[in-house]
Amino acid sequence: MSIQLFIPKFHVDECLDGIKECLEKGWTGLGFKTLEIEKDWCNYTHFNHAHFINSATSGLHLALEVYKRENNWQHDDEVITTSLTFISTNHAILYAGLTPVFADINNTLCLDPSSVLSCITEKTKALIFVGIGGNMGQYEDIRKICSQKGIIFILDAAHMAGSKHMDKQIGTDADVSVFSFQAVKNLPTADAGMICFKSKEHDEYVRKLTWLGINKDTYARTVSQGSYKWMYDVEELGYKYHGNSIMAAIAIVQLKYLDQENSYRRSISTHYRERLQDLDWLEFINITNINETSNHLFQIRCQDRDALMTYLNNNDVFPGVHYRDNKLYKMYSSFKGDCPNSLKASSEIISLPVHQNLSLNDVEAVCILLNNYKQK
Ligand SMILES: *Cc1c(COP(=O)(O)O)cnc(C)c1O
């Protein structure tokens, strides 16, 4: 039997119960379960505000769009970002009509503070930090740099549902954090996400932007029974980015198991670390300063990554690569910023299988293959 990188686990009966409730009530859209998951998420994470959306890609776009509109940022205003990420992170900057500037990473695979400092210009308005694999890297240092320099700090927390430091969800001190509940993330639905602003005003604003710019407040405040529902105002160009109750019904159930499942991911990772520590041809990623990572990924690096990938594939093990340096993609090749560490990592990293349906025997089978690799 083959061993895959990610297979999401759904608590099927409970999810179906929640979906059935939506169908029976005749309410599958915005409201109902979307409000319930927002409340559950705030309770779980201690964010003060959370808005349920259709994806983290939309959320990252919105995070930038909210601050851009508020502060009248211009096309040549800059957003510092990483090139070792899923393409959504950087597309979001272009969706918002802003200019990405690439800073380099360090051995945590997250942004390097000294490289960030060297990228700051008078045009720098925001920075996106990606907590890759659930890792925190030098989050604190970079958040402090941003707050000292008046730069908006955005956390791409697509891998960080349940990643905690000092028993607290990471991201609550960011200006805005964006989570993904996409099909193969560690809190899987089919497609959904959460955007969590620090300030109430931004949270209110983003709710308007996720529903086409419609301002429901105009009459909702004065008319109780829902007559005049059509008498809303549209004040600016918004998007169709809000989440729906079917996705929320799944997320509500999946969230209940998040801590338990992240903990299982950590035991997989511990097993890998114990069994691979003597292999001098591979390196672990430096996981800094964190007491409870979501462990969305377990990454290692080695010089002959592509050969190792072929060897594992030939033995029915299918790891992944997170990610290819985005500057290798044609449309990003000419943006500012040299990232030698990212480029090197991009050719060396490999993500070993981590998911709930993987038994520790499966993990051991992968470890045996890796232990035999250079002996072949
Ligand atoms: C998956 C992912 C996203 C996008 O999430 P979606 O919910 O699929 O839009 C953004 N950033 C990173 C780092 C991701 O891995």
Ligand as a Chemical Component Dictionary entry (heavy atoms), coordinates in Angstrom:
data_LIG
# 
_chem_comp.id                   LIG 
_chem_comp.type                 NON-POLYMER 
_chem_comp.pdbx_formal_charge   0 
_chem_comp.three_letter_code    LIG 
# 
loop_
_chem_comp_atom.comp_id 
_chem_comp_atom.atom_id 
_chem_comp_atom.alt_atom_id 
_chem_comp_atom.type_symbol 
_chem_comp_atom.charge 
_chem_comp_atom.model_Cartn_x 
_chem_comp_atom.model_Cartn_y 
_chem_comp_atom.model_Cartn_z 
_chem_comp_atom.pdbx_ordinal 
LIG C1 C1 C 0 -2.744 26.812 1.303  1  
LIG C2 C2 C 0 -2.023 28.076 1.494  2  
LIG C3 C3 C 0 -2.613 29.312 1.216  3  
LIG C4 C4 C 0 -3.946 29.437 0.553  4  
LIG O1 O1 O 0 -4.966 28.815 1.233  5  
LIG P1 P1 P 0 -6.375 28.577 0.504  6  
LIG O2 O2 O 0 -7.323 28.447 1.655  7  
LIG O3 O3 O 0 -6.230 27.318 -0.280 8  
LIG O4 O4 O 0 -6.660 29.742 -0.341 9  
LIG C5 C5 C 0 -1.904 30.457 1.496  10 
LIG N1 N1 N 0 -0.672 30.409 2.017  11 
LIG C6 C6 C 0 -0.056 29.236 2.285  12 
LIG C7 C7 C 0 1.311  29.251 2.902  13 
LIG C8 C8 C 0 -0.701 28.036 2.017  14 
LIG O5 O5 O 0 -0.078 26.871 2.250  15 
# 
loop_
_chem_comp_bond.comp_id 
_chem_comp_bond.atom_id_1 
_chem_comp_bond.atom_id_2 
_chem_comp_bond.value_order 
_chem_comp_bond.pdbx_ordinal 
LIG C1 C2 SING 1  
LIG C2 C3 SING 2  
LIG C2 C8 DOUB 3  
LIG C3 C4 SING 4  
LIG C3 C5 DOUB 5  
LIG C4 O1 SING 6  
LIG O1 P1 SING 7  
LIG P1 O2 DOUB 8  
LIG P1 O3 SING 9  
LIG P1 O4 SING 10 
LIG C5 N1 SING 11 
LIG N1 C6 DOUB 12 
LIG C6 C7 SING 13 
LIG C6 C8 SING 14 
LIG C8 O5 SING 15 
# 
